[in-house]
Amino acid sequence: MADHKSDPTRLLIVYYSRSGSVEKLATAAAEAAQEAGAMVRVRRPRELADAADMAKVDGWSESAARQNALYEAPTHDDAEWADAILFGTPSYFGAMATELKNYLDRLGPQWKRGTLAGKVGGAFAAASWPHGGSEVVTLSLYAPMAHLGMVILPTGYTDDAMLEAGSPYGASTIVGKENRQPRLEDLDAARHQGRRMVAIAGALIAAGEMPSRKAVN
């Protein structure tokens, strides 16, 4: 049976991170969304690289093991449960992480049945350098969201936090060659994005425009 309009907004955050920088943005968005009254699931797609390749990158194996112990892998059920989905990724040559792309590629059954249509979608990213592709990769995530029929929600300049960090397309951080952790300003932008996702999804639910909340006869 479909949930009632008065039930809390449900936000799914699916992110991939090697060093933990994107993870920090994800958890900031999750905390802000929970404070706004939402139910939140944070999920991390699993590595596709084998152990030998992971061992060639300092800290990758250890970071993956730590994060995978904290966050379950995303499932189809998670996507159908959510009213809003926020995707996060590092920029690899201007493209999203293969691990996140693999999750999106496996949402074919949901696309065919239209079960994600009408849900709110957003994206955030990290890059090594100021022009390292964070805006490009954020915008690239809009394409699969459009194919799934989601309501794409950019951050815009809807809060002062977006004047100090991120972009009008989504929160972001620049990590540099040292893989720095996000600045406080970056985390503020992620928090605003989490709150905004909850607010707009909640408004659609209240207006009876969230397909996943409509009664099934």
Backbone torsions as a table, in degrees:
resi	resn	phi	psi	omega
1	MET	NA	138.5	-178.9
2	ALA	-66.2	150.1	178.7
3	ASP	-74.6	153.7	178.4
4	HIS	-77.3	161.2	-179.5
5	LYS	-61.0	-28.4	-175.6
6	SER	-78.9	-10.5	179.9
7	ASP	-67.6	151.9	-178.5
8	PRO	-58.6	147.1	174.0
9	THR	-63.6	140.9	-177.1
10	ARG	-111.4	119.0	-179.0
11	LEU	-113.8	127.7	173.2
12	LEU	-106.1	127.4	174.7
13	ILE	-113.5	117.0	178.4
14	VAL	-113.6	115.7	-176.7
15	TYR	-134.8	156.3	169.2
16	TYR	-124.4	140.0	-179.5
17	SER	-151.5	136.9	173.4
18	ARG	-92.3	-55.2	-172.6
19	SER	-87.6	-16.5	-178.3
20	GLY	107.9	-5.0	-178.8
21	SER	-66.8	-46.5	178.4
22	VAL	-67.6	-33.7	175.7
23	GLU	-57.3	-42.4	-179.5
24	LYS	-62.9	-40.1	176.8
25	LEU	-64.9	-40.8	-179.5
26	ALA	-62.5	-45.0	-178.0
27	THR	-70.4	-33.4	175.8
28	ALA	-63.5	-44.9	178.1
29	ALA	-63.5	-40.1	-179.6
30	ALA	-64.4	-44.4	-179.4
31	GLU	-62.7	-42.4	179.9
32	ALA	-66.2	-38.7	179.7
33	ALA	-65.5	-41.0	178.2
34	GLN	-64.8	-40.2	177.4
35	GLU	-63.3	-27.6	178.1
36	ALA	-83.0	1.8	175.0
37	GLY	100.1	5.7	-177.5
38	ALA	-85.5	155.8	165.9
39	MET	-89.3	131.4	-172.6
40	VAL	-127.9	135.8	169.1
41	ARG	-118.2	128.4	175.5
42	VAL	-108.7	127.3	-175.9
43	ARG	-131.4	146.7	-179.8
44	ARG	-127.9	116.6	175.6
45	PRO	-60.8	147.8	-177.7
46	ARG	-83.7	157.5	-179.5
47	GLU	-59.9	144.9	172.0
48	LEU	-103.2	-19.9	177.2
49	ALA	-73.1	151.4	178.3
50	ASP	-83.9	169.7	-174.6
51	ALA	-59.7	-35.7	-178.8
52	ALA	-64.5	-42.8	178.9
53	ASP	-69.3	-39.1	178.8
54	MET	-63.3	-35.4	-178.3
55	ALA	-66.9	-18.2	-179.6
56	LYS	-77.2	-14.7	-179.7
57	VAL	-108.6	119.3	-176.7
58	ASP	-55.1	124.5	172.8
59	GLY	82.8	-7.5	-175.7
60	TRP	-62.8	-50.8	-177.5
61	SER	-59.9	-43.6	-178.3
62	GLU	-66.9	-42.6	179.8
63	SER	-65.5	-41.1	179.3
64	ALA	-63.2	-43.7	-179.8
65	ALA	-61.9	-41.0	-179.8
66	ARG	-64.8	-48.6	-177.1
67	GLN	-67.8	-38.7	-179.2
68	ASN	-67.3	-24.4	175.5
69	ALA	-74.4	-23.6	-177.9
70	LEU	-92.0	-34.4	-171.1
71	TYR	-126.2	132.1	175.5
72	GLU	-69.3	161.6	172.7
73	ALA	-75.7	143.4	-178.9
74	PRO	-70.5	147.0	179.6
75	THR	-125.0	170.9	173.1
76	HIS	-61.1	-38.9	-179.2
77	ASP	-61.9	-36.9	177.7
78	ASP	-59.3	-45.3	-178.1
79	ALA	-64.5	-39.1	-179.6
80	GLU	-73.6	-29.7	178.0
81	TRP	-66.5	-35.1	-169.6
82	ALA	-75.2	150.6	167.0
83	ASP	-93.2	-26.2	-179.3
84	ALA	-142.7	144.4	-179.5
85	ILE	-130.0	128.5	179.5
86	LEU	-115.7	121.0	-177.6
87	PHE	-103.3	136.2	178.9
88	GLY	-130.2	142.1	-176.8
89	THR	-156.9	151.1	165.2
90	PRO	-75.9	162.5	175.4
91	SER	-95.2	115.7	174.8
92	TYR	-110.2	102.7	-176.3
93	PHE	55.8	37.3	178.3
94	GLY	80.9	5.0	-178.7
95	ALA	-120.7	161.3	178.9
96	MET	-72.0	161.6	177.3
97	ALA	-61.1	140.6	179.3
98	THR	-57.6	-35.9	-178.6
99	GLU	-62.8	-40.6	177.6
100	LEU	-71.0	-41.3	178.7
101	LYS	-60.0	-37.9	179.6
102	ASN	-62.3	-40.0	177.3
103	TYR	-63.8	-46.3	179.3
104	LEU	-61.5	-40.7	-179.3
105	ASP	-62.4	-24.5	-177.6
106	ARG	-92.6	10.7	176.6
107	LEU	-92.1	19.0	178.7
108	GLY	-55.0	-44.9	178.7
109	PRO	-60.3	-36.1	178.9
110	GLN	-70.3	-37.1	175.8
111	TRP	-63.3	-44.7	-176.6
112	LYS	-63.4	-38.3	-179.0
113	ARG	-90.1	-7.1	178.8
114	GLY	70.6	24.7	-173.1
115	THR	-78.5	-12.0	176.9
116	LEU	-102.3	-5.2	-179.9
117	ALA	-62.7	133.4	178.9
118	GLY	90.8	-12.2	176.1
119	LYS	-75.3	151.7	-179.7
120	VAL	-82.5	135.1	-179.8
121	GLY	-127.4	143.3	176.9
122	GLY	-148.1	172.4	-176.1
123	ALA	-148.7	152.3	173.6
124	PHE	-143.8	165.0	-170.4
125	ALA	-155.1	170.2	172.9
126	ALA	-136.6	151.4	176.5
127	ALA	-144.2	162.0	-179.2
128	SER	-74.7	-33.6	-172.8
129	TRP	-131.9	161.5	-178.4
130	PRO	-54.7	-31.0	178.2
131	HIS	-115.9	37.5	-176.2
132	GLY	-91.4	7.8	171.8
133	GLY	108.1	9.6	-176.8
134	SER	-63.3	-39.5	179.2
135	GLU	-71.0	-39.8	-179.7
136	VAL	-61.9	-46.2	-176.9
137	VAL	-70.6	-32.7	175.2
138	THR	-63.0	-46.3	178.4
139	LEU	-64.4	-33.1	-179.7
140	SER	-64.1	-27.4	178.1
141	LEU	-74.3	-16.9	175.9
142	TYR	-65.7	-31.6	-175.7
143	ALA	-62.7	-54.4	177.8
144	PRO	-63.1	-32.3	176.8
145	MET	-63.3	-38.2	177.8
146	ALA	-65.3	-41.9	179.1
147	HIS	-63.6	-32.5	179.1
148	LEU	-81.1	-6.1	177.9
149	GLY	80.7	19.7	-178.2
150	MET	-76.7	159.8	174.7
151	VAL	-89.7	105.0	-173.6
152	ILE	-77.0	125.8	-175.5
153	LEU	-119.1	102.5	173.2
154	PRO	-78.0	163.3	177.0
155	THR	-76.6	-32.0	-173.1
156	GLY	57.1	-159.5	173.2
157	TYR	-108.0	57.4	-173.6
158	THR	-92.2	6.1	177.4
159	ASP	-157.7	151.1	179.5
160	ASP	-58.5	-26.4	179.4
161	ALA	-59.1	-32.1	-177.5
162	MET	-76.8	-8.4	174.5
163	LEU	-85.8	-12.8	-176.7
164	GLU	-109.8	-17.6	-174.7
165	ALA	-159.3	167.1	177.8
166	GLY	67.7	-154.0	179.8
167	SER	-148.2	171.9	177.5
168	PRO	-67.0	-7.2	-179.2
169	TYR	-92.9	-25.3	-179.3
170	GLY	167.5	165.1	177.5
171	ALA	-64.7	155.6	178.3
172	SER	-160.9	168.7	176.1
173	THR	-146.0	152.5	176.6
174	ILE	-111.1	121.3	-170.9
175	VAL	-99.6	-19.1	-179.1
176	GLY	68.4	178.2	-177.6
177	LYS	-69.7	-16.2	-179.7
178	GLU	-87.9	0.7	-174.8
179	ASN	53.7	52.7	179.3
180	ARG	-63.1	153.5	174.2
181	GLN	-78.0	157.0	-179.0
182	PRO	-58.0	146.9	174.9
183	ARG	-73.0	165.4	175.8
184	LEU	-58.4	-37.3	179.1
185	GLU	-63.8	-38.9	178.4
186	ASP	-64.2	-42.1	-179.9
187	LEU	-67.0	-35.8	176.4
188	ASP	-62.1	-40.0	178.3
189	ALA	-64.8	-40.2	178.2
190	ALA	-65.7	-39.6	178.4
191	ARG	-62.7	-43.5	177.4
192	HIS	-60.6	-40.8	-179.7
193	GLN	-64.1	-41.1	177.0
194	GLY	-60.8	-45.8	178.8
195	ARG	-63.2	-40.7	-177.8
196	ARG	-66.1	-40.1	177.0
197	MET	-58.5	-44.5	-179.0
198	VAL	-66.3	-43.2	-177.2
199	ALA	-63.3	-46.2	-177.0
200	ILE	-72.6	-41.1	176.3
201	ALA	-62.0	-40.7	178.4
202	GLY	-62.7	-38.1	178.9
203	ALA	-66.3	-38.9	178.1
204	LEU	-67.0	-38.6	177.1
205	ILE	-62.4	-47.4	-178.0
206	ALA	-62.4	-31.9	-179.4
207	ALA	-84.1	-1.1	-179.0
208	GLY	74.8	23.1	-176.8
209	GLU	-109.5	15.7	175.9
210	MET	-102.8	104.9	-174.6
211	PRO	-54.7	-34.9	-177.8
212	SER	-69.1	-14.0	-179.7
213	ARG	-104.2	-1.0	-179.8
214	LYS	-77.4	141.9	-178.3
215	ALA	-61.7	139.5	177.6
216	VAL	-101.0	123.8	-179.0
217	ASN	-77.7	NA	NA
